[in-house]
């Protein structure tokens, strides 16, 4: 059931930001069952998910559903089964490839706050084309950022990373750099400023 990235279903990635802004104007809030305001968050974390990460973000964002959006993991039934067994506790956990995310999100009405986890910045651009509203984007771990404060690691970013982060920073939702809920949160402008870029 694993479809290639160039599936002919997703809109062109170059239009992702326009699509997302237009959707935010049309649907400024998301209502779920009982018309309660529900939130959807995206987090970029190369580690994807383990119990410690899940518990921390679950409490911080009052999350009741985790969705791992990752093409490789979605196609690996063995790794996926291990993850689902390890994460068997009181939240819903789904593993989907990005094409599934796009196809199944139309009309999506979650039962609670949802955290979508992906391991690659480029995947965020694809997620922006999915037909749901996002309340915030968190950047946690990218490649070798693990174990170091983000403001000290601007030099580890490549040109493509910076292009995507510059574009994400123009969206009408918070872009938050935070290793974990227990750590300080930074903006993209503060990270660039600390590295001597404005």
N, C-alpha and C positions, 0 to 999 in steps of 0.2 A: 504493500500500500504506500510505499515511499515514492513520492513524485519528485522529479528534478526541480531545481530552483527555477529554471526558465520554463514555467509551466503554462504560460499563456493565460493565466487567470489573474494574477496580480497586476494592478496598474503599473505603469512605468515608474521605477523608483525616483526618477527625476521629478515626478509630479507628487511625490509622497507628502511633501511639506504643504503644498497647496491644498491637496485633498484633506489633510489633517486640519488645517486652519478653517477650511469651509465647514467641515463636520463640527468643529468646536463652536462655530457661530450658530449652526442650526440646532445643536444639542448641547447647550451650555451646562446641563446637569444630567446625570444618569439616574433614573428611578427604577427600582426593582419591585419585588412583590410588596404590596401594601404601600407603594409610593414612598418608600424609605430611600433616602439618598445613599447610594452605594458608590464605592470608589474602585477604580482600576489603576494599578501602578505597574510600571515596567522597571525592572532592575537589570543592569548589566553586571554579571558576576561570572567570571571564568570558571569558578568552582561549581556552577550551576546550583546544586542544592545538597545539603546534608542536614542532619537533625538539629545541630547547634544553630546553623544559619536560619533554618525554618522557624525554630522557637523564638529567636530574637526578633525577626521581622513580623511574625504572627502577632506578638504582643504589641509591638511598636505601631503597626498599621491596622490592628484588629482584623487580620486577614483570616478568612475561612476557606479560601481556595488558592492553591498554588498551581500555576500552569508553567511547565518547562517547555519553552519554544526552542527546539533544537533539532535540526534535520538529522544530524548524525545519531544522536541518542534515540530519536524516535524510530530509527531503522534498526537499532541494536536491541533485539528482544531480550537478550541475556542481561545486559547492563540495565535495561529498563525494569526488568522483573526484580533485580536486586535492589534497585532504588525504591521501587514501590513497596517491597517488603520492609526495607529499613525505615521507610517513612510512614508505616501504618500506625496512625494515631488520629487525633480528632480534627483533622482538616482534610479537605478533598484535595487530591493530587492527580494531575493529568500530565501526560507527556505527549506533545504534538509537534509535528513538523510545521513549518511556517505556511505551507499551502493549506494544511488542515485548519490552521488558525484563521486564515482568510475565508475559507469556504464555510466554516461553521460559526463564525462570529456574527453573521447577519441575523438579527433578531435575538441575539444572545441576551438573556436576562438572568444574571447570576443571583444566587441566594444571599450573597454577602460580599464583602470587600475581597478583591482578587489581586494577587501579585503574579505578574507574568515575568518569568526569569529567563534570560537568554545570556549566552556566553560571549557574544560578539556584537560590537557596536553596529556593524553593517546590518545585523538582524533588526535593530531598532527601526531603521528606515523602512524595512519591509513591514514591520508591525504597524507603522504609522498608516499604511494603506488599508489595514483591516477595519471593518466597519464597527468600531466601538470607540468610545471616548476614553482618553487617558487623563488621569488627574495629576500625575507627577512621574518624572523619569529619574531614577536613581542610578548613579554610576558608582559601583563598588570596587570590583577588581577587573583589571584588563591586563592580560598577559602577566608580566613580572611585577605588577604593582603590589602583589600580596605582601603583607608584612611591613609596608612602608606608607607613610602619610602621602596622600595624593599631591599635596602642594610641593613635595620634594621630588616629584617624579615627572614633571612636565617634559623633561628631556627624553623620557622613554616613549613618548607619543610620536607616531609617524605623521606624515603630511595628511594621509587619509583620515586618521583619527581626528586630527585638528579640524579638518573640513567638516566632518560629521558633527563634532561637538559645537563648532561655530553655528552650524545650521540648526541643531537642536536648541541652542540657546536663544534662537529667535522665536521659538514657538510660545504660544500663550499658556504654557504650563511650566511649573517649576522644574529646573534641571539641577539636581542636588548630588554633590559628590560626598559620599559617606561610606566608609568601610563597613560599618555596622551601626545599628541604632545606638550603641554605647559610645561611638566616636563622634568627634565634631563634624559638622556639615559645612561644606564649602560651595561657593558658586564657581562657575567657569571663569568669570572675570577675575575673581580673587586668585584662582590658580594661575591664570596667565599673568596677572600682575606680579605675583610672587616670583615668577620666573623672568620678569623684566619685559613682558609683552603686554601691550594694551590694545 
